[in-house]
């Protein structure tokens, strides 16, 4: 959500920015400014009436002391509160409209963002590691899991429906190893480790994202003002909702482990068993809250953290920067980290980095105090590791012709020094 003052002073720039996202509804800017002008007019009117009420009250008190007739002034004083109430009701409705329209205007794009309509125009920025080409037919992770007896997708479908899984034995250990490895990695890089709540209130959801869009994938607890988190970013950033942060605390660098929950309905859906797209998954998330002038630097740091994690795992990856049309409205800049799939001989997303500048902190009413003034910090986030996607990459890239899986060296200390996952059926 942009600063209304910036939009008032730069409507043409805001419309041009929307054009870069190929938005055809730039009239929203005009609608917003028209309602904002009416709102400010009513605000002045109500303030003028309050001033008038104070003046009339003062005259009444003066006339009382001098014994003068106060009848007409009393009638005037009694009529003013009703007028103020009527104006304030109109103000409240207009304010709601202004906020709703503000939420529909996208963040200002970073100058580095490539211009394009959709994901087909995203731009590859870098590659790390050579794609692995196997000399034998590559099995899918589902085939491998079932052959090795390390996951049960049929039982989970009976128990909970599609989009869930049982991790069994060595695969369950691999999942925990990835979590512990990512945790230790982030802690060594100076990030404070946290385990956040797995549920948040509607106010948090509204502050973090466009909730009207996100309601399609977020689980609600019926009868309560609670939603299951789709990522640890929600509770980590929302710790500072409606709070004033001492400037000395910045930058705040957090990593959080949580289970995450998503409906994943719509274009993708849950139409096949496996680990790739599920309703429940494990993730270690990175979050930074920083000075506005530092957010570009921390964007690079967050991205590099994820790159280095996958480098240490020995997985070929690439950075794919999101074009203007593929960026969510709150994002000023974003990119995906993608891992290589030997089975499909293409890359797939394993994490996503975002710089939301001050849009998220404005929605969450998050301020920084430097002793002289209060201002909005910038917020950024990135996936350190989503274990289900990482496990798919490991199972595909490190499978052997005999169906066993070689465990990456950095994970072996977390798996009792196991070197391979082999069939134990």
N, C-alpha and C positions, 0 to 999 in steps of 0.2 A: 504494500500500500504506500503510495507516494505522499509526500507532504503536500497538503492542499495549497499552501502558499507557493510552492514551486509550480504547481499546475496553473494557478492564477497568473503568475508572472511569465510562464513559458508554455502556453497552450499549443503553439505551433510545434515546438520541440517534442512535446508529449505525443501529439498526433503523428509526427514523423516517426517517433519510436514505435508506435503501434503499427505503422505502415511497414516497418522492418520485420514485424511479426506477421505480416500479411493479414492484419485485422481490418475488416471493412466497417466496423462499428465505431469509428472515430467520433461519431456524433455524441458518444457518451461524454466526451470532454465538454462539449457545449452544454449538454443536459446538466452535467455536474455544476458547471460554472453558473448556469441560470438559477439552479436551486440554491447554490451557495450564496448567490447575491440576495435572493429572497430571504434566506435564513439570516444573513447579516443585517438586512433591513429590519426584520422583525426583532432582532436582538437590540438594535439601536432604539426601536420603538418601545420595547419593554423597559429598557434602561431609562429612556426619557420619561416614561410613565412613573417609574419608581422615584425618579428625581422630582417629578411633579407632586407625587404623594408626600414626599418628605417636606417639600415647600408648603403644601397645603396644611400639613400637620403642624408645621412650625407657626403658620399664620393663626391656626385655631388656638394654639397655646398662647400666642400673643394677645389675641382678642379676648380670650377667657380672662386673662390678667387685667385687661382694660375694661372689661364688662361689655364688650361689643357683641353684635349679633353674629353667631357662628353657624346658623342654620344652613345657608347655601353652601358654605365650605364643608360642613359635615356630609351633605349629600354628595358633593364632589369627591370627597375622600372615600366615601363608601363605594362609589361607582368604579374607582380606579382598580382595586384588586380583581374585580371580575374581568375587566379589560385585559389586565396582565395575564390572568389565568387563560383566557381565550387565546392570547398571542403565544403563550408558552406551549399550549397544546399544538398549535400550528408549527411552532419551532421544533418540537420533539419529532413530529412526523417528517418535517423537512430534514432534520439531522439524520434520521434513519435512512432517508433516501440518499443523502449525500454520502454517508458511510458505505451504503450498498454500491453506489456508483464508483466510489474510490476503490473498492475491492475488485472492481471489474477492469481497472486500468492497470496494465502490466508495469513491472519494475523497469527502470531505465537500463538498457542493455550496455554491457561493457563494450568498449571500443574494439576489443579483440574478437568478439563473437562473429562467426561467419554468418552471412545472410543466406537463408534458405527456408523453404516452405515446410519441410518435414524431415524425418530421420534419414531419408534417402540422400539428403544433402549435408549430413553431418560430415566432419572432416577428420581424417586420421592425422594425429599430431606426432605420434612416436610408437615404436615397437621395441619390445624387450624380449630377447630370446628367440631362437629360430623355431618356427612351427614344427611339431613332431609329426613325421610321416611314418606310420607303422608299415612293416613289411608283411603284415597279415591282416585279415579282416577284423576291423575294430568293432568290438561289441558295445552296445549301449550300456549306460550305467545300470539300467534296470536288469538287463540280461546278466551282467556281472554280479549284481547284488543277489539275485535269485539263485544263480549257479553256485555262489559261494555261501549262501545261507546267511547273509549279513544284513538283510532287510526283509520285512514282510509287509508288502503293500496290499495283499488281499485281505489279511486280518484287519488292517487299519481301515480299509474300505467298509468292512462289515461293522466295525465298531464305531467309526466316526464319519464315514463317507469318503468320497474322493478328495484328494488334496491333503491327506495325512499319511503318516508312515510310522512303522516301528523300525528303529535302528537296533540291530542285534549284534552282540559280541564285539568283534573287532571294528565294525563300522561305527558303533556307538562310542568306542574308545577313540576312533579317528575324529569324530565330531568334537569330543571333549578336548582332544589334543589341539585341534585348530583353535578352539576358544581360548585355551590356556596360552598357546603360542602367541596369538594376537594380543591378549591381555598383557603378557610380559613384554612384548615388543613395544606396545604403546606406553606402558609405564616407564620403560627405559628411555623413551623419547620425551619424557616429562609430562605426560598426560595423567590427570588424576582419575583413577579407576573408580567406577560407581556401578551399583546395581539399582536401577530405578524402579518405580512402581510400574506395573504392567497394565494399569488402567488410568485414564485421565478424564477430566471433565470436558463438557462441550466447549466451555470457554477456552480451554487449551487448544482444542481442535480448530476453533475459529481463528485463533491467533497464529497457529502454525501454518495453515494451508487454506486454500479455497475449499471450505467444508462442503459446499453444495456439490463440488466435484468429488471430493474424497469420501462422501457418505456412501458411494457405490462400492467402496472396498473396505470400509472400516466396520468392525463388529460393535454393536451397541448392546449394553446390558439392559435388558427390558425392565422398565419400572424404576430405573435409576439414572441419574445424570452421570453415567460412566461409559467409557468406550475402551475397548481393548487396543493397546498401542500397535500401530503398524511398523514402528521403528522406535528405538530408544531416543532418537532425536527429540521426540515430542516431550517426554518428561525431563530430559536433560536441559533443554533450552528453557522450558516453562518453569524451571526452578526459580527463574529470575523475572517471571511475569509480575507486573505491578510492583516491581522493586527498583530501588535506586542503588546502583553499584558504585562503590568507591573506585575512582580512577586507578588507584594503586593496585587494585586486584587484577587489572587487565594486563595481558590477555588471560582469559579463562580458557584453559585447554582441558577438555574432558574426554574420557572414553567410557562407554557404558556397555555392559553385556546385558542382553535381554532376549527372551523369546518374543517373537513378533507374530501378529495375527492379521491376515488380510483375506477378504472375500475373493478377490481376484476375479470378479465377474466382468462380463462385457466382451471386449474384443479378443482377449486371450482365453479366459475361462480356465477351468480345471478339467481338461478333457482326456488326460492320460495319467497313468500312475508313474510314480517316480519322485525324484527330489528337486527337479528343476523349478517347477512353479507349484507352490503349496500354500495351504491356508495357515500353516504354523511353521515357523522356522527360527533358527538361532542366528544372532548377529552381534558383532562387536562394532559399535558405532563411534565415530569421532565427531566432536563438536568444538568449535572455537567461537568465543565472543571477544571481540577486540576493538581497538580504536579504528575509526573509519579509514584512516590513511594506511592501516596495516593489513586490510583484508585481502588485498591482492597477493601479498607475501604469504599469508596463511593459506590462501587457496592453493598455492604451489606446494606448501608444506603438507597439507592434508592429502593432496594427490600423490606426492612423493612417498608418504607413509604407506599407502596402499600398494604402490608400485613395488616398493622394497619388500613388503610382505610376500607378494607373489613371486618376486625374484628369489627370495630365500626358499620358497616352496619349490622353486625350479620349474614354474609354469610359464610358458610363453604368453605374453600379454601385449596389448596395445592400448593407447589412449585415443578415444574417439570423442572429439569436441562437438557438443550440441550446437546446431545452427539456431538462428533466431526463432524460427517457427516451431522448433522442437522443444524449446525451453518452456518450463512452467512459468506462469505469470509472475511469481514472486522472485524468480531467479534473474540475477544480472549476468550470470555466467555459469556454465556447467559442462561437465564431461563425464563420459562413462569409461570405466576400466573394463576391458574385455579380455577373456581368456580363450585360448585356442582349443577347438574341439577336433581331435583327429578323426572322429567318426563322421562328422559333417564337413570336415575340412573348411571350417569358417570359425570366426570368433563369436563369443556370446558374452553378454553383460554379466559382470560379477560385482560391480559396485558403481556408485555414482557420487560425484563431488559437486557441491553447489555453493555459490556465493550469493547470499540473499541481501547483501548490503544492509540498509536499515529498514527494509520493508517488514521483516518479521518482528523486529524489536518495536516498531511503531504499532503494529497490531497487538503486540503483547504488553504495550505500555511499559517498556523496559528502558530505564534511563541510566546514564553515567553522570556522576557528580565529580567535578575536578576542583571544587572549592570556590569556584567563581560562577559557573553556570552548569546547567544540566543539558545533556544532549543524548542522541541515540547511538548505541554501539552497532557494529556490524556483526551479523551471525553467519556462520558457515558450518557445513556438515559434510561428511563423507563416510562411506562404508569402509571400516577397517577390514572386516571379513564377514560375509554371509556364508555360514558353514555348508549349507546345502549346495549352493552353487560351487563352492570350492571343492566339495567332495565329488561332484560330477566331473570337474576338471581333473582332479587327481585320479579318479577311477578310469577315465578315458586315456589320459596322457601316460599314466604309469602302469597300465595293464601289460602283462606279458602274454606271449602266445599260448602258454599253458593255462591262462585264465586267472593267474595270481596277480596281485597288485603290489608293486614296490612302494614302500612308505618313504616319503621325502625325509632326508637326513635330519632336518630341523625338528621334525615331529617325533622322531624315535624316542628321545628322552621322556616324552609325555605318554608313550605307549609301551612302557616297560622294555625299552630297547628292541622292540619287535622290528624286523626288517621287511617282512612281507605279510600280506593278508592272503591266506590260502584257504582252500575249502576244508571245513571241519565236519562236513556232513558224514 
